[in-house]
Amino acid sequence: MPTNLKSCSNCEQQFYESYAYCPYCGQKSKDKLTLGILFNNTISNYFSVDARFFKSFIPLMLKPGYLAKRFIGGKRLLYLHPAQMYLFISVVFFFLFSFVANQQARDIDTSIKKNFEHAKKVVDSISQNPLDSVQVKNYMKPYTDNKEVLGLTEQETQELDSIIKTKNNSESIFNSGFNQRRIDSLINVGASDKTIYKEMGLEKDASYLKRKFYEQALKFYKSKSGGSILKRFYDTIPIAMFFLLPIFALLLKLFYYRKGTYAYHLVFSFYFFAYLFTVFSVLLLCNFIWGNFPDWLTGLIILSTFIYFFIAVKRFYEQGWFLSFLKSSFIVFFFFTLLIPITMFLGFFAFMYY
């Protein structure tokens, strides 16, 4: 091997020793790792991305559709990559949102425990001092005396009387289908979950899904913690966004099927969702700073996101104002229609696996 050649420590290609940088990978020829170099590289890499972010941020907020159009047009190094921008802003949003989620979880736990304690006191009071026949009759008197005015038939009046008597003898805190005082007793004596499931009404041949539901119901009843379910629901949202964003891009593709490949619509979606998360982050900050941030102003800001979307669609797809407004409205409508079953599924998933 000639003495005037050396091997790159990064890519292992050979080049002349006189070269300050490797001509193949660009690494410094004599790049000894020191503490200064380590922090210098870290800071320089951070600010190089940061500079592109701020160069992209103002057009993102003030020029709807501009960044997506520029990226599609070939300006792909001048601005921050759409996926990178979306990920960065979404991380900031969910970090801020975690404070709200934790507070909501604490409030829900406090409220549920308070309601359980209050309901238990009511049940204990009724069980110790059940209504006698005279008290039941007094409760029914306004209904029996005004049957004609209220439009109640004789059968309906009897059913109402039966309901009051049933509730009077009930030992259940809520209309849950099982005797909750009996469940409390089993929990207090340390009975196995299998015994408690049987008391709750679980059949031996129940399916896995039903068994899982009873398991989670008992877990909730023991902990009386709805906050953990809410946090689990919120934890699924970032994952769900990886499916929702491509679905949104697919809707764009369906309405603008002649306006480029699916990748074009995905670029638009990344930038638009980055804008949405920015707006929501600002709203969170406003609520942190100003505790009583006006609801009407929040609603106005959220409404402005549709106006932004409408203008972005008009500029990016280059169609008329009326047609762009019509398509924007349908896209938002269909997307929110899809959100309803997805939200219900996430809520069910959060309960079943919290």
C-alpha positions in Angstrom: 0.0 0.0 0.0 1.5 3.4 -1.0 2.6 5.6 1.9 0.7 8.6 0.6 -2.6 6.9 0.9 -4.7 6.3 4.0 -8.0 4.6 4.9 -11.0 6.6 6.0 -12.0 5.5 9.5 -15.7 5.9 8.6 -16.2 4.3 5.2 -12.8 2.6 4.9 -12.1 3.9 1.4 -8.6 5.0 0.5 -7.5 8.5 -0.3 -4.4 10.8 -0.3 -3.2 11.8 3.1 -3.1 15.4 2.0 -6.9 15.5 1.8 -8.5 17.2 4.8 -11.8 15.4 4.2 -12.6 11.9 2.8 -13.8 12.4 -0.8 -16.2 9.5 -0.4 -18.2 10.2 2.8 -17.1 13.8 3.8 -15.7 12.9 7.2 -12.6 14.8 8.4 -9.3 13.1 7.6 -7.9 13.7 11.1 -11.1 13.8 13.2 -10.0 12.9 16.7 -13.0 12.7 19.1 -12.6 15.3 21.9 -15.2 16.7 24.3 -15.1 20.0 22.3 -15.7 18.3 19.0 -18.5 16.2 20.5 -20.5 19.2 21.7 -19.6 21.3 18.7 -21.0 18.7 16.4 -24.1 18.3 18.5 -24.8 22.0 18.7 -24.1 22.6 15.0 -26.3 19.8 13.9 -29.1 21.0 16.2 -29.0 24.6 14.9 -28.8 23.5 11.2 -32.1 21.7 11.7 -33.4 24.6 13.8 -32.6 27.2 11.2 -34.5 25.2 8.5 -37.4 24.8 11.0 -37.7 28.6 11.6 -37.3 29.2 7.9 -40.3 26.9 7.4 -42.4 27.9 10.4 -43.4 31.4 9.2 -44.6 30.2 5.7 -46.4 27.3 7.4 -48.4 29.6 9.6 -49.0 32.5 7.2 -49.0 31.0 3.8 -51.4 28.1 3.5 -50.3 25.5 1.0 -47.0 27.3 0.2 -44.6 24.8 1.8 -46.3 21.8 0.2 -46.3 23.4 -3.2 -42.6 24.3 -2.9 -41.7 20.8 -1.7 -43.5 19.2 -4.6 -41.8 21.7 -6.9 -38.4 20.5 -6.0 -37.4 22.8 -3.1 -36.6 19.9 -0.8 -33.5 21.0 1.0 -34.4 24.7 1.5 -37.2 23.9 4.0 -37.6 21.3 6.8 -38.9 17.9 5.5 -42.7 17.7 5.9 -42.5 14.4 8.0 -39.7 15.8 10.1 -41.7 19.0 10.8 -44.8 17.1 11.6 -43.0 14.8 14.1 -41.2 17.7 15.8 -44.3 19.8 16.3 -46.4 16.8 17.3 -43.9 15.9 20.0 -44.1 19.5 21.4 -47.9 19.3 21.4 -48.2 16.0 23.2 -45.6 17.1 25.7 -47.7 20.2 26.5 -50.9 18.1 26.4 -49.5 15.6 28.9 -49.9 18.3 31.7 -53.6 18.7 30.8 -54.1 14.9 30.6 -52.5 14.4 34.1 -54.7 17.1 35.6 -57.9 15.7 34.0 -57.0 12.2 35.2 -56.6 13.5 38.8 -59.9 15.4 38.6 -61.7 12.4 37.3 -60.3 10.1 40.0 -61.3 12.6 42.7 -64.8 12.9 41.3 -65.4 9.2 40.9 -64.2 8.4 44.4 -66.4 11.2 45.8 -69.4 9.8 43.9 -68.8 6.3 45.1 -68.5 7.4 48.7 -71.7 9.5 48.4 -73.6 6.7 46.7 -72.5 4.2 49.4 -73.7 6.5 52.1 -77.1 6.7 50.4 -77.4 2.9 50.1 -76.3 2.4 53.7 -78.9 5.0 54.8 -81.7 3.3 52.8 -80.7 -0.2 53.9 -80.7 0.9 57.6 -83.9 3.0 57.2 -85.9 1.4 54.4 -89.0 3.1 53.2 -92.2 1.7 54.7 -95.4 1.3 52.8 -96.7 4.7 53.9 -93.6 6.5 52.7 -93.8 4.7 49.3 -97.5 5.7 49.1 -96.6 9.3 49.8 -94.0 9.2 47.1 -96.6 7.8 44.7 -99.4 10.3 45.7 -98.5 13.1 43.2 -98.6 10.6 40.4 -101.8 8.7 41.4 -103.6 12.0 42.0 -102.6 13.5 38.7 -102.7 10.4 36.4 -105.0 12.1 33.9 -103.0 15.3 33.8 -99.7 13.4 33.4 -101.2 11.0 30.9 -100.3 7.9 33.0 -102.3 4.7 32.5 -103.1 2.3 35.4 -100.4 -0.1 34.2 -97.8 2.7 34.0 -98.7 3.8 37.6 -98.3 0.3 38.9 -94.9 -0.1 37.1 -93.7 3.2 38.7 -94.8 1.9 42.1 -92.9 -1.3 41.5 -89.7 0.6 40.5 -89.7 2.6 43.7 -90.2 -0.5 45.8 -87.4 -2.3 43.9 -85.0 0.6 44.3 -85.9 0.8 48.0 -84.8 -2.8 48.5 -81.7 -2.6 46.2 -78.3 -3.0 47.7 -76.5 -1.8 44.5 -74.9 1.6 44.4 -75.5 1.9 40.7 -77.7 0.0 38.2 -74.8 -2.4 37.5 -76.6 -5.7 37.4 -74.9 -7.1 40.5 -75.1 -6.7 44.2 -72.3 -4.3 44.9 -72.5 -4.6 48.7 -71.9 -8.3 48.3 -69.0 -7.6 46.0 -67.5 -5.2 48.6 -67.8 -7.9 51.2 -66.0 -10.4 49.0 -63.2 -7.9 48.3 -62.9 -7.1 52.0 -62.4 -10.8 53.0 -59.9 -11.3 50.2 -61.9 -13.5 48.0 -60.4 -14.6 44.7 -61.2 -12.7 41.5 -62.7 -15.9 40.1 -65.2 -16.0 43.0 -66.0 -12.3 42.5 -66.5 -12.8 38.7 -69.1 -15.5 39.5 -70.9 -13.2 41.9 -70.9 -10.5 39.2 -72.7 -12.9 36.8 -69.9 -14.2 34.6 -70.7 -17.6 33.0 -68.2 -20.4 33.0 -68.3 -20.7 29.2 -68.0 -16.9 28.6 -65.8 -15.7 25.6 -62.4 -14.2 26.0 -63.7 -10.7 25.3 -66.4 -11.0 27.9 -64.0 -12.4 30.5 -61.6 -9.5 29.7 -64.5 -7.0 30.1 -65.4 -8.4 33.6 -61.7 -8.4 34.5 -61.4 -4.7 33.6 -64.7 -3.9 35.3 -63.6 -5.4 38.5 -60.2 -3.7 38.2 -62.0 -0.4 37.8 -64.4 -1.1 40.7 -61.5 -1.9 43.0 -59.3 1.1 42.1 -62.2 3.5 41.3 -59.7 5.2 39.0 -61.1 6.5 35.7 -58.1 8.7 35.3 -55.9 5.8 34.2 -58.4 4.9 31.5 -58.4 8.4 30.2 -54.6 8.5 30.2 -54.6 5.2 28.3 -57.0 6.8 25.8 -54.7 9.8 25.4 -51.7 7.5 25.0 -53.3 5.9 21.9 -53.8 9.2 20.1 -50.2 9.6 18.8 -50.3 6.1 17.5 -53.7 6.6 15.9 -52.4 9.7 14.1 -50.0 7.5 12.1 -53.2 6.0 10.6 -55.4 9.1 10.6 -52.9 11.2 8.7 -52.6 8.7 5.8 -56.4 8.4 5.7 -56.7 12.1 5.4 -54.2 12.0 2.5 -56.3 9.3 0.9 -59.4 11.5 1.1 -57.4 14.2 -0.7 -56.4 11.7 -3.3 -60.1 10.7 -3.8 -61.2 14.3 -4.3 -58.1 15.3 -6.4 -57.2 12.0 -8.1 -55.8 13.8 -11.1 -53.5 16.1 -9.1 -50.5 13.9 -8.6 -49.6 10.7 -6.9 -50.6 9.7 -3.3 -47.2 11.0 -2.1 -48.2 14.5 -3.2 -51.3 14.5 -1.0 -49.3 13.0 1.9 -46.8 15.9 1.8 -49.8 18.3 2.0 -51.2 16.4 4.9 -47.9 16.4 6.8 -47.7 20.2 6.6 -51.4 20.7 7.4 -51.3 18.5 10.5 -48.1 20.3 11.6 -50.0 23.5 11.3 -52.9 22.0 13.4 -50.6 20.8 16.1 -49.0 24.2 16.2 -52.4 25.9 16.7 -53.4 23.4 19.4 -50.0 24.0 21.1 -50.6 27.7 21.2 -54.1 27.2 22.6 -52.6 25.0 25.4 -50.1 27.7 26.2 -52.8 30.3 26.3 -54.8 28.2 28.7 -51.7 27.7 30.9 -51.0 31.4 31.0 -54.6 32.6 31.1 -56.7 30.2 33.2 -60.0 31.6 32.0 -59.2 31.8 28.3 -62.5 32.7 26.6 -64.3 29.8 25.0 -65.5 32.0 22.2 -62.0 32.8 21.2 -61.0 29.2 21.3 -63.9 28.4 19.0 -62.9 31.2 16.7 -59.3 29.9 16.5 -60.5 26.4 15.8 -62.8 27.7 13.1 -59.9 29.5 11.5 -58.1 26.1 10.9 -60.9 25.3 8.4 -60.4 28.6 6.7 -56.7 27.9 6.5 -57.3 24.4 5.1 -59.7 25.8 2.5 -57.1 28.4 1.3 -54.3 25.8 1.4 -56.4 23.5 -0.8 -57.2 26.3 -3.2 -53.5 27.2 -3.6 -52.0 23.8 -3.7 -54.5 22.2 -6.1 -55.1 25.3 -8.1 -58.9 25.1 -8.5 -61.6 27.7 -8.2 -62.7 29.2 -4.9 -66.2 27.7 -4.9 -65.0 24.2 -5.9 -62.2 24.3 -3.4 -64.6 25.3 -0.6 -67.0 22.6 -1.6 -64.3 19.9 -1.7 -62.8 21.2 1.6 -66.1 20.9 3.3 -66.7 17.4 2.2 -63.2 16.3 3.1 -63.5 17.6 6.6 -67.0 16.1 6.9 -65.9 12.7 5.8 -62.8 12.8 8.0 -64.8 13.7 11.1 -67.4 11.0 10.2 -64.5 8.5 10.3 -63.3 9.9 13.6 -66.5 8.9 15.4 -66.0 5.1 15.2 -62.3 5.4 15.6 -62.7 7.4 18.8 -65.2 4.8 20.1 -62.8 2.0 19.3 -59.9 3.9 21.1 -62.2 4.4 24.1 -63.0 0.7 24.2 -59.4 -0.3 23.7 -58.4 2.1 26.5 -60.8 0.5 28.9 -59.9 -3.1 28.0 -56.2 -2.6 28.2 -55.5 0.1 30.7 
